Amino acid sequence: MTDSIGSRIRSGVAWKAGSQLTLQVSRMVVALILARLLTPEDWGLAAMVLVFSGVAVVFTDSALGTALIQRRRIVEEDRSTVFWTSVGIGLALMLAGIAFAGPLASFYGEAEVAPLFAVLSVTFLVNAAGATQQALLVREMRFRRLELRQIAATVVGAAVGVAVAVAGYGAWAIVAQLLAEALVSTALLWYLAEWWPSATFSLASLRRLGGFAGNVFGENLLYQVGRNLGNLLIGRVLGAPALGLYALATNIVLVPFSRIAGPLQQVFFPAFSQMGDDRPRMADTWIRATRLVGLISIPALVGLAIVAPDFVDVVLGPKWVDATRVIQILAVVGLIQSLQTLCGEVLLALGRANWLLRFTALWFLASLASFVVGVQWGVTGVAACYALATILVEPLRTYITARALGTSPWRFVTALGGVAQASALMAAFLLVARSALVAAGVPAPGRLVLLVAGGATVYVASCLWRAPEVTAEIRVALGRTQRPPASVPGSIEAPLERV
């Protein structure tokens, strides 16, 4: 059983790594193309609509899909009951969204919001129709099918979005992109899952799954509402152009790593669930997988914070210069949140959904307070206050997870030490090099190219010096070695091979 789980984890991570590299590059390219084609007001109008669509996603799944994955044994009535419940909720949300479109436009004072939200509401039903099929594929850890489906849906959505933007339809480009992606994704899920719902609906099954799903639903709802409150307040108080700046900064900094986190969570949640009560093994996997996430996220976000002025000037264009400071501040948020990627999955696998719900309630209150206070100083104030709340609250998530696993939080921190030191050396190089290049009069495009290349070189060299355990971990993840060298500082006892 454990060999099978380990094999599935390695296969899942390999597929996720390959597909996410493709997806993130393509999504970033599309986002940058749209940034060139659209104005801050266009982005702001789309963000006003997306505030509510993110919350609606929680209802379309109702957390019942997570319950299907978590349970050791399920029957046909469980699958079909979850499907019909999700579709019913999705239909209700679509109709409510269409009815609510007018009042939402009045709330923002933007008439264009009404048709945008009405059309986007169709995605509520479309996504709900594929939620159960996706959960079943995740439960079976059939990640090759899931990733091929996601790549195809993303490519089609991107093509549609860019085409609509080129045609001059402004915010409609983002809505069209999301609708096309949802339609393709759901159609492929039905084809790939090899399961069709029966005309079965069981209240007993719903009650059986609902106990666990209730806590998951509450946590997901609080998280989605908390994540979108900033956009809601900015749009209402500061208007569409200001929201456009904040939304683009979020799209550049936070969205890429959240999209990496989601697939990793899909891989590790069923794996953690199948590990049962083997907490030492689960702790080893959690810490080492997080270190691999930090290997990418820490240097990427530290580097982005330093080169942000050149990045905005060269890549986004002069009309986005006011987003520079917001990008730099949100890089702190993204760095901290990226290291919490698998905490929720550990707690859910251990049946501690109530712990996760309580933490998310605290995080929600802290985020709400930060947005209410920060909006007084514009989008920069919102970003700064949100970063402060993140610094104060997010480490508690790590502490709770370590406690649930019976391991020390300090072990988690020390495991990241080598990567953090390598990133600090890279940051020192970038600060000195950028100052020298500015003083020498090197133009922004040249500076950006030199800084990215130089920073990457320094980071790799620093990792070899300060984080030699990373090389061993990568080899283990790729299946090239049986165990990391015991003498490597910071190595974790059990390699991924033995999960």
Buried (B, 14 or more C-beta within 10 A) or exposed (E): EEEEBBBBBBBBBBBBBEBBEBBBEBBBEBBBBBBEBBBBBBBBBBBBBBBBBBBBBBBBBBBBBBBBBBBEEBEEBBBBBBBBBBBBBBBBBBEBBBEBBBEBBEBBEBEBBBBBBBBBBBBBBBBBBBBBBBBBBBBBBBBBBBBBBBBBBBBBBBEBBBBBBEEEBBBBBBBBBBBBBBBBBBBBBEEBBEBEBEEBBBEEBBEBBBEBBBBBBBBBBBBBBBBBBBBBBBBBBBBBBBBBBBBBBBBBBBBBBBBBBEBBBBBBBBBBBBBEEBBEBBBBBBBBBBBBBBBEBBBBBBBBBBBBBBBBBBBBEEBBEBBBBBBBBBBBBBBBBBBBBBBBBBBBBBBBBBBBBBBBBEBBBBBBEBBBBBBEEBBBBBBBBBBBBBEEBBBBBBBBBBEBBEBEBEBBBBBBBBBBBBBBBBBEBBEEBBEEBEEEEBEBEBBBEBBBEBBBEBBEEBBEEBBBBBBBBEBBBEBEBEBBEEEBEBBBBBBBBBB
